[in-house]
Amino acid sequence: MKKEYRVRKNEEFARIISEKRSVANGSFVVYYSDRKKEHARVGISVSKKLGDAVDRNRIKRQVREMIYALISFEQYSKDLIIIVRKGYLGKAFSENKNDLEKAIKKAIIEKYE
């Protein structure tokens, strides 16, 4: 993923998470907020509880590949933080991709009260 499409700074992660708008399922928690730049950005977080550095980097590569297939950065209207849960480890790539797609769709179709 290009650097311009990433949320990289801790302050940006904290700002998006502090808005407390999220969608969750067994494999992912997706925090979202309105985008601040002309394109969407995505940050990925994988806990040390999910494995050593090799495993965490593999998970991040897989999630990035899912994001490429699901999001058009120029058209998408939100900044996302994707936190990977333990449920991710017990599922196949295709199942996890479907879970991420459902979570992102819920974030897009935000319920207005």
C-alpha positions as CSV (number, residue, x, y, z in Angstrom):
1,M,0.0,0.0,0.0
2,K,1.4,3.4,-0.9
3,K,2.5,5.5,2.1
4,E,0.0,8.2,1.2
5,Y,-2.8,5.7,1.8
6,R,-1.6,4.7,5.3
7,V,-2.3,6.1,8.7
8,R,1.1,6.1,10.2
9,K,1.4,8.5,13.1
10,N,0.3,7.5,16.6
11,E,-1.7,10.7,16.9
12,E,-3.7,9.9,13.8
13,F,-4.5,6.4,15.2
14,A,-5.5,8.0,18.5
15,R,-7.7,10.6,16.8
16,I,-9.6,8.1,14.8
17,I,-10.1,5.7,17.7
18,S,-11.1,8.4,20.1
19,E,-14.1,9.3,17.9
20,K,-15.5,5.9,19.0
21,R,-17.2,5.1,15.8
22,S,-16.6,1.4,15.2
23,V,-17.8,-1.8,13.6
24,A,-16.8,-5.2,15.0
25,N,-17.0,-8.9,14.2
26,G,-15.1,-12.1,15.2
27,S,-12.0,-11.2,13.2
28,F,-11.8,-7.4,13.0
29,V,-12.6,-4.2,14.8
30,V,-12.9,-1.3,12.3
31,Y,-12.7,2.3,13.6
32,Y,-13.6,5.0,11.1
33,S,-13.9,8.7,10.8
34,D,-14.4,11.2,8.0
35,R,-11.3,11.5,5.8
36,K,-9.0,14.5,6.3
37,K,-7.2,14.3,3.0
38,E,-8.4,14.0,-0.6
39,H,-8.2,10.2,-0.4
40,A,-9.0,7.6,2.2
41,R,-6.3,6.2,4.5
42,V,-6.0,2.9,6.3
43,G,-4.1,1.9,9.4
44,I,-3.6,-1.8,10.5
45,S,-2.9,-2.9,14.0
46,V,-2.0,-6.5,15.0
47,S,-1.5,-7.3,18.7
48,K,1.5,-9.2,20.0
49,K,-1.0,-11.7,21.4
50,L,-1.5,-13.0,17.8
51,G,2.1,-14.2,17.4
52,D,5.7,-13.2,16.9
53,A,6.9,-10.6,14.5
54,V,6.9,-13.0,11.5
55,D,3.3,-13.9,12.1
56,R,2.1,-10.3,12.7
57,N,3.8,-9.2,9.5
58,R,2.2,-12.0,7.5
59,I,-1.2,-11.0,8.9
60,K,-0.6,-7.4,7.9
61,R,0.4,-8.4,4.4
62,Q,-2.8,-10.5,4.1
63,V,-5.0,-7.7,5.4
64,R,-3.3,-5.2,3.0
65,E,-4.1,-7.6,0.1
66,M,-7.8,-7.7,1.2
67,I,-7.9,-3.9,1.4
68,Y,-6.6,-3.6,-2.2
69,A,-9.4,-5.8,-3.4
70,L,-12.1,-4.0,-1.4
71,I,-11.4,-0.3,-1.3
72,S,-11.0,2.4,-4.0
73,F,-9.0,5.0,-2.0
74,E,-10.0,7.9,-4.2
75,Q,-13.7,7.2,-3.9
76,Y,-14.0,5.9,-0.3
77,S,-15.0,8.6,2.2
78,K,-13.5,7.4,5.5
79,D,-10.2,6.9,7.2
80,L,-10.0,3.4,8.8
81,I,-8.1,1.7,11.6
82,I,-8.3,-2.0,11.3
83,I,-7.5,-4.0,14.4
84,V,-7.1,-7.8,13.9
85,R,-8.7,-10.0,16.6
86,K,-7.8,-13.6,17.6
87,G,-10.7,-15.0,15.6
88,Y,-8.6,-14.2,12.5
89,L,-6.2,-17.0,13.2
90,G,-8.8,-19.8,13.0
91,K,-10.3,-18.9,9.6
92,A,-9.2,-19.2,6.0
93,F,-8.2,-16.2,4.0
94,S,-11.5,-16.1,2.1
95,E,-13.5,-16.1,5.3
96,N,-11.5,-13.3,6.8
97,K,-11.8,-11.3,3.6
98,N,-15.6,-11.7,3.7
99,D,-15.6,-10.6,7.4
100,L,-13.5,-7.5,6.5
101,E,-15.8,-6.7,3.6
102,K,-18.9,-6.8,5.8
103,A,-17.3,-4.6,8.4
104,I,-16.2,-2.0,5.8
105,K,-19.6,-2.0,4.3
106,K,-21.2,-1.3,7.7
107,A,-18.7,1.6,8.2
108,I,-19.7,3.0,4.8
109,I,-23.4,2.8,5.5
110,E,-23.2,4.7,8.7
111,K,-26.5,4.9,10.6
112,Y,-27.6,8.5,11.1
113,E,-29.9,9.1,13.9
